[in-house]
């Protein structure tokens, strides 16, 4: 299960601390990407890949700091494309 939050740069440090210190959310996969890196408008996206309990907990922790992105599907698509290209490049380096 994945969720995407959108956050302004001035609140990112606060959000990172909350997420990493939490026992449930801190164990999940958390990726932070600037919108410009993904070729999108906006500030910063936090992508959390985890179980349902962790997603709910992340929503509680980030309430008032970040909001669930309305561009979630597009952000995930762009993020997955970048990750795939990175994996292909790494494979080329290793000669696979």
Secondary structure, 3 states (H helix, E strand, C coil): CEEEEEECHHHHHHHHHHHHHCCCHHHCEEEEEEHHHHCCCCCEEEEEECCHHHHHHHHHHHCCCCEECCCHHHHHHHHHHHHHHHHHHHHHHHCC
